[in-house]
């Protein structure tokens, strides 16, 4: 943010704003309008809905606000347990996906050379298919008569099929798989900015490859790592499609509870209250996380 | 208890795809270039009410109609009678993948002329002033509908809904794994740990418990609801999975992973015709039955055209398609009677297919409907409390 002193000029005919500044505002107008219309307003609508007693009456009519939905959530211990569990799952998925994607990003940034673009496209090709189909594919992998169990059985390693599908394990595995390419992108961007001469300098100073990685590459790519982690963590807390498809009776996440009040019951106010709470908790965790990690300071080092 | 009326293999994808875009609340792909209702066409013949008794022939009727439907119901198989007669009317579809979602669409001001709720949800539409009374005198096929079905579409003594599709909920089981199922209690039996499958639905769970314990479904007390919650919390680990789309259940049943599950009659037909040794139980507490109905939005400018559409929906060919292709019962009695008439076997895909359908609907058992519990209408409080109970069951795992 700049202060008014930077931008205001005492121009001639009442033109007081820097034209470049004006262009900037003009150019960002569509994006700002889209954000307002599709993010800010729906969010405000959701918050307003969470204080509404019920859905009866006109949608935009005034209503007397109530805290009953928040009280109901506060009084239901199992919802909080599930929120905690979902946060834990999101943390694990984000950590695993980031960790798994790091070597991929490293390879593309430093080893793939001219073919990097091709490899990148190849990595992203599966993601042109529907998210749902990819999740359904994991059913074929993890099912009792699925690929994994069939292979283990053929190798004589198991007599009874392992219960791989329809539990939290299946949810975690599927989510990690789904997120790996996305987690790779911010790290790839961060590594792309590392000056290749730093590696040469490190080599000149007799740094072993391991030392180069530890002292040069990792510290300089950390902001990308942090970005990747939170890019996975934030949406995963509220995930509901994957647990719905591969979680079964014992793999629900917090998002499924929210979904139930919108899709199975038409209790949007309670669903909204649950969403607002999740949003608050997620934002608080991200805030604390960023305070602890301080990516800006990492970059300065 | 309102089933998602889909037995198509792609139902799972459809349910979830729609769930994904549910938040957008946008209209789905429209089957016609003119989306959204219009106040009659510009042509001389429109669906606008006329004082004269002279009926405009179907082919001269123009205009467009928007239908809020379940994903998959937009295909012409579900309205061949209308499509062949009203060639100058364009239909467009909006979608909701659950009753709650459709209700949400309507509450949020959907401009659909016709909507398709299931038993358990009818009262809300009337209470919120969303449904128009049906002028049954204009429905030529109305006398094909049994009185019991007509009564289901009446609220406060007025006909607000036209019954169209119906079916059972009961227990589908593998006869090679479980010799005989005579009670809903099998769904809670620890003896079948890991091989059960309940529908992922709170009201359905309340219904099953009510049948087992003899609770009055329309007057569940707080203590009873606590007991039901405890019961299903203990049941959850016994499931192979909850099913979301019928194909989840059918796949698990065919593979031998699921031995007994809450099921609609379509799943029986699908698994039976796949050669799986299955039976569809007649539990001593009685099966459940549900009915899908069409309503007309109260403020629609296309009321007469909507009536014509619903009339054709009750047509013979439409009903036979519903039975033959999707294993759903039709509200047109002629369609169901035809299943027991050997002379009409060809209309149902041959004698063998006809027999399977008769079996599916339990038509060879004259007492079946007397022992069947029809889904009652719920209040908003009941619906919310039952779904909240179910979320707590899931959250406790």
Interface residues (C-beta under 8 A of the other chain):
Chain A: X54 X55 X56 X59 X72 X76 X78 X79 X81 X82 X130 X131 X132 X133 X136 X143 X144 X145 X163 X165 X166 X241 X244 X245 X248 X249 X250 X251 X252 X256 X257 X259 X260 X261 X262 X263 X264 X265 X266 X267 X268 X270
Chain B: X12 X13 X16 X17 X19 X20 X22 X97 X98 X100 X101 X103 X104 X107 X108 X109 X124 X127 X128 X194 X198 X200 X201 X202 X236 X237 X239 X240 X241 X242 X244 X255 X257 X380 X383 X384 X386 X387 X388 X390 X391 X392 X394 X395 X396 X397
